[in-house]
Amino acid sequence: MKKRILLMVTLVAMLTSCAQGPKWQDLFNGENLDGWEKLNGTAEYKVEDGAIVGISQLNTPNTFLATNKNYDDFILEFEFKVDDGLNSGVQFRSLSLPEFQEGRVHGYQFEIDPSERAWTGGVYDEARRGWLYPLNYNPEGQQAFKNGEWNKARIEAIGNSIRTWVNDVPCADLLDSTTASGFIALQVHSIGNAEQEGKSVAWRNIRILTEELEQYRMPEKSDVKQINQIANTLSEREAADGWVLLWDGKSSDGWRGAKQDSFPEAGWSMADGILKVHKSDGGESTNGGDIVTTRLYKDFMLKVDFRITEGANSGIKYFVDTDLNKGQGSAIGCEFQILDDRRHPDAKMGKDGNRTLGSLYDLIPAPADKPFRSGFFNTAMVVVEGN
């Protein structure tokens, strides 16, 4: 009899525990802005009909209403509605530090974009690297946002995995390790003309889950493109798709000097996962000289993150034949040009801009409006298929 009573009590306790479900915490009480603080700009935030409403204002930078608490791993849900023509977003794992641009808010942002571009649900790195997951990677996700209506958003930030949804449609699938913890903030974007003044963006039903995340995270969808921004690593999906690392982030394995059998003893260095070519006297391929892979490649997709100093001139060469030039100068091959277009004279040479950043050197010019962030890592991509 005692065993039966004990069994019944245990079952009741288990059922009660299951019935409780996820332990959501409300970040907004629906009545006032307790627990939030305004950062950077001077745009107005007010509570109206159970929602936080942000109102655009001229002559102010981006304004953020930030939580007083920081969060690391979480699932965040909220509803939002935005006037047409007003860009906005929700920051997460974000920071405001005196040593970073005098307290400028920076970190991950869930994009709210009512424009024809339709990138709502994409992930932007505010005040740092720019776009991490633009939604042209996911055309189905671009269709999820409903202009002029309340939309439902979900963000899962668990470890290095960041995923987003709009109206239950998967949007972004990102791997990144830059910031592990920070506040959540509601953005009112700066505006450039009087026609945009007074437009509003609203948020309601803002709640966060910080416990038992593995139990409540959404299943992975392999048809949503995954972007890995973690340096010198391959995700499981990338490895399964056939990607390999050309550089392991720490050694010269797989590389040699273009005009020697081993890796150059000077002119190059490796530290903190970065391969760096040192400053030369301005001569072509002087100091350490070019380096090449020890293996040959035919058809391929190549991605390289690169960062240049002011006035730098470099490149990513492919189909290099190291036997064509044994003397002075660089190795011969096709070249993805890497150049400081503003400060290096080579940008004005050649023909029709075919020596500018991103060009196939001396052959095909890159677009003049190509995205490039000086002082940050940018990503080059080369696709070769047949001719």
C-alpha positions as CSV (number, residue, x, y, z in Angstrom):
1,M,0.0,0.0,0.0
2,K,2.8,2.4,0.9
3,K,4.5,1.6,-2.5
4,R,1.3,2.5,-4.4
5,I,0.9,5.8,-2.5
6,L,4.6,6.7,-3.2
7,L,4.2,5.8,-6.9
8,M,1.0,8.0,-7.2
9,V,2.8,10.9,-5.5
10,T,5.7,10.6,-7.9
11,L,3.5,10.4,-10.9
12,V,1.5,13.5,-9.8
13,A,4.8,15.4,-9.2
14,M,6.0,14.4,-12.7
15,L,2.8,15.4,-14.4
16,T,2.7,18.8,-12.5
17,S,6.3,19.5,-13.6
18,C,5.4,18.7,-17.3
19,A,2.3,20.8,-17.1
20,Q,4.3,23.9,-16.0
21,G,5.9,24.2,-19.5
22,P,8.6,26.7,-20.3
23,K,9.4,29.4,-17.7
24,W,9.0,32.6,-19.7
25,Q,9.9,35.9,-18.1
26,D,8.1,39.1,-19.3
27,L,10.6,41.9,-20.2
28,F,7.8,44.5,-20.5
29,N,5.0,44.8,-18.0
30,G,2.6,46.4,-20.4
31,E,2.2,49.6,-18.3
32,N,5.6,51.5,-18.0
33,L,9.2,51.3,-19.0
34,D,10.5,49.9,-15.7
35,G,13.6,47.8,-16.3
36,W,14.6,49.7,-19.4
37,E,16.9,52.7,-20.1
38,K,17.4,54.9,-23.2
39,L,20.9,55.0,-24.8
40,N,22.6,57.1,-27.4
41,G,19.9,59.1,-29.2
42,T,16.9,61.2,-28.1
43,A,14.0,59.6,-29.9
44,E,10.9,59.2,-27.8
45,Y,9.6,56.0,-26.3
46,K,6.2,55.7,-24.7
47,V,3.7,53.1,-23.6
48,E,0.5,53.0,-25.6
49,D,-2.3,50.3,-25.6
50,G,0.0,47.7,-23.9
51,A,2.9,48.3,-26.3
52,I,6.2,50.2,-26.3
53,V,6.1,52.8,-29.1
54,G,9.2,54.4,-30.5
55,I,8.9,57.6,-32.5
56,S,11.4,58.8,-35.1
57,Q,13.0,62.2,-34.6
58,L,15.3,64.4,-36.8
59,N,18.8,65.3,-35.8
60,T,19.5,62.4,-33.5
61,P,21.6,59.2,-34.0
62,N,20.1,55.8,-33.6
63,T,18.3,55.6,-30.2
64,F,18.0,52.4,-28.2
65,L,15.7,51.4,-25.3
66,A,17.8,48.8,-23.5
67,T,17.1,46.3,-20.7
68,N,18.9,46.9,-17.5
69,K,20.0,43.2,-17.4
70,N,22.3,41.3,-19.7
71,Y,21.4,37.9,-21.1
72,D,23.7,35.2,-22.6
73,D,21.8,32.2,-23.9
74,F,18.1,32.6,-24.4
75,I,15.0,32.3,-26.5
76,L,13.3,35.7,-27.1
77,E,9.8,36.3,-28.5
78,F,8.0,39.5,-29.2
79,E,5.5,41.1,-31.6
80,F,6.3,44.2,-33.6
81,K,4.7,46.6,-36.0
82,V,6.4,49.4,-38.0
83,D,5.4,52.3,-40.2
84,D,6.3,51.9,-43.8
85,G,9.6,53.7,-44.6
86,L,11.1,53.4,-41.0
87,N,13.9,51.0,-40.5
88,S,14.3,49.5,-37.0
89,G,15.6,46.4,-35.2
90,V,16.0,44.6,-31.9
91,Q,19.5,44.4,-30.4
92,F,20.6,41.3,-28.5
93,R,23.9,40.3,-26.8
94,S,24.7,44.0,-27.2
95,L,26.9,46.4,-25.3
96,S,27.5,50.1,-24.6
97,L,31.0,50.6,-23.4
98,P,32.9,53.9,-22.8
99,E,35.9,52.6,-24.6
100,F,33.9,51.8,-27.8
101,Q,33.0,54.9,-29.7
102,E,32.1,56.7,-26.5
103,G,29.4,54.3,-25.5
104,R,27.9,53.6,-28.9
105,V,25.5,50.6,-28.8
106,H,27.0,47.7,-30.7
107,G,26.1,44.0,-31.1
108,Y,23.7,41.7,-32.9
109,Q,20.5,43.1,-34.3
110,F,17.3,41.4,-35.5
111,E,16.5,43.5,-38.5
112,I,13.1,45.2,-39.0
113,D,13.0,46.2,-42.6
114,P,9.6,47.2,-44.2
115,S,11.3,48.3,-47.5
116,E,11.2,46.4,-50.8
117,R,14.5,44.8,-49.9
118,A,12.5,42.7,-47.3
119,W,15.3,41.7,-44.9
120,T,13.2,41.6,-41.8
121,G,14.6,38.7,-39.7
122,G,18.1,39.1,-41.0
123,V,21.0,39.6,-38.5
124,Y,23.1,42.8,-38.6
125,D,26.1,43.6,-36.5
126,E,25.3,47.1,-35.3
127,A,28.3,49.5,-35.4
128,R,30.8,46.7,-36.1
129,R,30.9,44.3,-39.0
130,G,27.6,45.1,-40.7
131,W,25.5,42.4,-42.3
132,L,26.1,38.9,-40.9
133,Y,23.0,37.2,-42.4
134,P,21.3,39.4,-45.1
135,L,18.0,37.8,-46.0
136,N,18.8,37.4,-49.6
137,Y,20.3,34.1,-48.3
138,N,16.8,33.0,-47.6
139,P,14.1,34.0,-50.2
140,E,11.4,32.2,-48.3
141,G,12.2,34.1,-45.2
142,Q,11.9,37.4,-47.1
143,Q,8.2,36.7,-47.6
144,A,7.4,36.2,-44.0
145,F,7.0,39.9,-42.8
146,K,3.6,41.5,-43.2
147,N,3.8,45.3,-43.7
148,G,1.5,47.4,-41.7
149,E,0.5,44.5,-39.4
150,W,1.6,43.0,-36.1
151,N,4.3,40.4,-36.7
152,K,5.6,37.7,-34.4
153,A,9.4,37.3,-34.0
154,R,11.5,34.7,-32.3
155,I,15.3,34.8,-31.6
156,E,17.2,31.8,-30.4
157,A,20.7,32.6,-29.2
158,I,22.2,29.4,-27.7
159,G,26.0,29.1,-27.6
160,N,27.4,30.1,-30.9
161,S,24.1,29.4,-32.7
162,I,21.8,32.4,-33.6
163,R,18.5,31.7,-35.4
164,T,15.5,33.9,-36.1
165,W,11.9,33.5,-37.2
166,V,9.2,35.9,-38.4
167,N,5.6,34.7,-38.2
168,D,6.9,31.2,-37.5
169,V,8.9,31.2,-40.8
170,P,12.7,30.4,-40.3
171,C,14.8,33.4,-41.5
172,A,18.4,33.5,-40.3
173,D,20.7,30.6,-39.3
174,L,24.0,32.0,-38.1
175,L,27.1,30.7,-36.3
176,D,29.1,33.4,-34.6
177,S,31.2,33.8,-31.4
178,T,32.0,37.5,-31.2
179,T,29.7,38.4,-28.2
180,A,28.4,35.9,-25.7
181,S,26.3,38.2,-23.5
182,G,24.7,41.6,-23.5
183,F,21.5,43.5,-23.2
184,I,18.4,43.5,-25.4
185,A,17.4,46.8,-26.9
186,L,14.7,48.3,-29.1
187,Q,16.0,50.6,-31.9
188,V,14.5,53.7,-33.3
189,H,16.7,54.3,-36.3
190,S,18.0,57.8,-37.2
191,I,16.3,59.5,-40.1
192,G,17.5,61.7,-42.9
193,N,14.5,63.9,-43.8
194,A,11.5,65.6,-42.4
195,E,9.1,63.2,-44.2
196,Q,10.2,60.4,-41.9
197,E,9.8,62.3,-38.7
198,G,7.0,61.1,-36.4
199,K,6.9,57.6,-37.9
200,S,6.7,54.9,-35.3
201,V,7.6,51.3,-34.5
202,A,5.9,49.3,-31.7
203,W,6.7,46.2,-29.7
204,R,4.5,44.1,-27.3
205,N,4.4,40.8,-25.6
206,I,8.2,40.8,-25.1
207,R,9.2,37.6,-23.2
208,I,12.4,35.7,-22.7
209,L,13.3,32.1,-21.8
210,T,16.6,31.4,-20.2
211,E,16.2,27.8,-18.8
212,E,15.9,24.4,-20.4
213,L,16.7,25.9,-23.8
214,E,17.6,22.6,-25.4
215,Q,14.2,21.3,-24.6
216,Y,12.4,24.2,-26.2
217,R,14.6,25.2,-29.1
218,M,13.2,24.7,-32.6
219,P,14.4,21.8,-34.7
220,E,17.0,22.6,-37.3
221,K,15.9,23.0,-40.9
222,S,18.6,21.9,-43.4
223,D,16.9,23.8,-46.3
224,V,17.7,27.2,-44.5
225,K,21.2,28.3,-45.5
226,Q,23.5,28.4,-42.6
227,I,26.3,31.0,-42.4
228,N,29.4,30.3,-40.3
229,Q,31.2,33.4,-39.1
230,I,33.5,31.7,-36.6
231,A,37.0,32.1,-37.9
232,N,39.0,29.0,-39.1
233,T,36.3,26.5,-38.4
234,L,33.9,24.4,-40.3
235,S,30.4,23.6,-39.1
236,E,29.0,20.1,-39.4
237,R,26.9,21.2,-42.3
238,E,29.8,22.8,-44.1
239,A,31.9,19.7,-43.7
240,A,29.1,17.5,-45.0
241,D,28.7,19.9,-48.0
242,G,32.3,19.3,-48.9
243,W,34.0,22.5,-47.6
244,V,37.6,22.1,-46.3
245,L,39.8,24.6,-44.5
246,L,42.8,25.8,-46.6
247,W,44.4,27.2,-43.5
248,D,44.1,25.7,-40.0
249,G,44.5,29.0,-38.2
250,K,47.9,28.3,-36.6
251,S,50.4,26.6,-38.9
252,S,51.9,26.7,-42.4
253,D,50.7,23.2,-43.2
254,G,49.5,23.1,-46.9
255,W,51.4,26.3,-47.9
256,R,54.8,27.2,-49.3
257,G,56.5,30.2,-50.9
258,A,55.6,30.7,-54.6
259,K,59.3,30.5,-55.4
260,Q,60.5,28.0,-52.8
261,D,59.7,24.6,-51.5
262,S,59.0,25.7,-47.9
263,F,57.1,28.5,-46.2
264,P,58.9,31.9,-46.1
265,E,61.0,32.4,-43.0
266,A,60.2,36.1,-42.9
267,G,57.5,38.5,-44.2
268,W,54.6,36.5,-42.9
269,S,53.3,35.7,-39.4
270,M,50.5,33.8,-37.7
271,A,48.9,34.8,-34.4
272,D,45.5,34.7,-32.8
273,G,44.0,32.9,-35.8
274,I,45.2,35.6,-38.3
275,L,47.6,35.1,-41.2
276,K,49.4,38.4,-41.8
277,V,51.7,39.6,-44.6
278,H,54.0,42.3,-43.3
279,K,54.7,45.7,-44.8
280,S,57.3,45.7,-47.6
281,D,59.2,48.5,-49.3
282,G,56.4,48.9,-51.8
283,G,58.0,46.6,-54.4
284,E,56.0,43.8,-56.0
285,S,56.1,40.6,-54.0
286,T,59.1,41.7,-51.9
287,N,59.7,40.8,-48.3
288,G,58.1,37.4,-47.8
289,G,56.8,37.1,-51.3
290,D,53.6,35.3,-52.5
291,I,52.6,32.1,-50.8
292,V,50.7,29.3,-52.6
293,T,48.9,26.1,-51.7
294,T,50.8,22.9,-52.0
295,R,47.8,21.3,-53.7
296,L,46.3,22.2,-57.1
297,Y,42.6,23.1,-57.6
298,K,40.3,23.2,-60.6
299,D,36.6,24.0,-60.1
300,F,35.9,25.5,-56.7
301,M,34.2,28.0,-54.4
302,L,36.7,29.9,-52.3
303,K,35.8,32.2,-49.3
304,V,38.4,34.3,-47.6
305,D,38.0,36.9,-44.8
306,F,40.5,39.8,-45.3
307,R,41.4,43.0,-43.5
308,I,43.7,45.7,-44.9
309,T,45.6,48.6,-43.5
310,E,45.4,52.1,-45.0
311,G,47.0,52.2,-48.5
312,A,47.5,48.4,-48.7
313,N,47.7,46.4,-52.0
314,S,47.3,42.6,-51.9
315,G,45.3,40.0,-53.7
316,I,44.0,36.4,-53.8
317,K,45.4,34.5,-56.7
318,Y,44.2,31.3,-58.3
319,F,45.3,29.1,-61.1
320,V,48.8,30.2,-60.3
321,D,51.6,28.6,-62.3
322,T,54.8,29.0,-60.2
323,D,57.0,28.0,-63.2
324,L,56.0,31.1,-65.2
325,N,58.1,33.5,-63.2
326,K,61.2,32.4,-61.4
327,G,62.7,35.9,-61.2
328,Q,61.7,39.2,-59.7
329,G,58.0,40.0,-59.1
330,S,55.0,38.1,-58.1
331,A,53.6,34.7,-59.1
332,I,51.4,34.6,-62.2
333,G,47.7,33.8,-62.1
334,C,44.2,35.2,-62.0
335,E,43.8,37.6,-59.1
336,F,41.0,38.9,-56.9
337,Q,42.3,42.3,-56.3
338,I,42.5,43.5,-52.6
339,L,43.3,47.2,-52.5
340,D,42.6,50.4,-50.6
341,D,40.8,52.1,-53.5
342,R,40.9,55.5,-51.8
343,R,44.6,55.6,-50.9
344,H,46.4,53.4,-53.4
345,P,47.2,54.8,-56.9
346,D,46.7,51.4,-58.6
347,A,42.9,52.0,-58.2
348,K,43.1,54.7,-60.9
349,M,45.2,52.7,-63.3
350,G,44.3,49.9,-65.6
351,K,41.0,50.3,-67.6
352,D,37.5,51.1,-66.4
353,G,38.4,50.4,-62.8
354,N,39.6,46.9,-63.3
355,R,42.3,47.3,-60.7
356,T,39.9,48.3,-57.9
357,L,39.0,46.1,-54.9
358,G,37.1,43.0,-55.9
359,S,38.1,43.2,-59.6
360,L,39.5,40.3,-61.6
361,Y,42.8,42.2,-61.9
362,D,43.3,43.9,-65.3
363,L,40.3,42.0,-66.8
364,I,36.9,42.6,-65.2
365,P,36.1,45.6,-62.9
366,A,34.2,45.2,-59.7
367,P,31.0,47.3,-59.1
368,A,31.8,50.8,-57.8
369,D,29.2,50.4,-55.0
370,K,30.5,47.2,-53.6
371,P,30.2,46.8,-49.8
372,F,33.5,47.3,-48.0
373,R,34.2,48.3,-44.3
374,S,37.6,49.8,-43.7
375,G,39.4,48.5,-40.6
376,F,37.1,45.4,-40.4
377,F,37.3,41.9,-41.9
378,N,35.4,41.7,-45.2
379,T,34.6,38.4,-47.1
380,A,35.9,37.7,-50.6
381,M,34.3,34.9,-52.6
382,V,35.6,33.4,-55.8
383,V,33.6,30.8,-57.8
384,V,35.2,28.9,-60.6
385,E,33.2,26.5,-62.8
386,G,34.6,25.4,-66.1
387,N,35.5,28.5,-68.2
